[in-house]
């Protein structure tokens, strides 16, 4: 279970890192990069949520969602620090 939680944490980091980059790419009109990050965000999100809802019991699902949300928060922090070129 601990390895699963670590995986969900890093999936959350990845998802929100990509999401924040997506917003930055849209803001600077980087169309291809915005499309690519949008696709990747959707895939990560759907795979993680499907796995949480399909394979966990109600008690572990809550813990897993909290760990996933913490990863999302860290992903936002990292992406806000990331500079993109114009």
PyMOL commands that set and color helices and strands:
alter all, ss='L'
color gray80, all
select helices_A, chain A and resi 2-27+31-55+58-81
alter helices_A, ss='H'
color red, helices_A
deselect
rebuild
show_as cartoon
